[in-house]
Amino acid sequence: MSNQKTVRITLLKSPIGYEKSQGETARALGLRKLHATVELPDSPTVRGQIYKIRHLVQVDESGETNS
């Protein structure tokens, strides 16, 4: 079992009307519909993507998961 920190990301606002790259970032994170939630590993890459669309999403620190 590996203990890896994860983050839960929920898309709360539509990226329509914002820069095209912000919509592409949301899609790259796996957020395709409003109120969709994805759980991803907590890495600098994911954190950078979250930072870019921080006004569109809600982030929950899940802590550690047992995979």
Secondary structure, DSSP 8 states (H G I E B T S, - for coil): --EEEEEEEEE-S--TTS-HHHHHHHHHTT--STT-EEEEE--HHHHHHHHHTTTTEEEEEEEEEE-
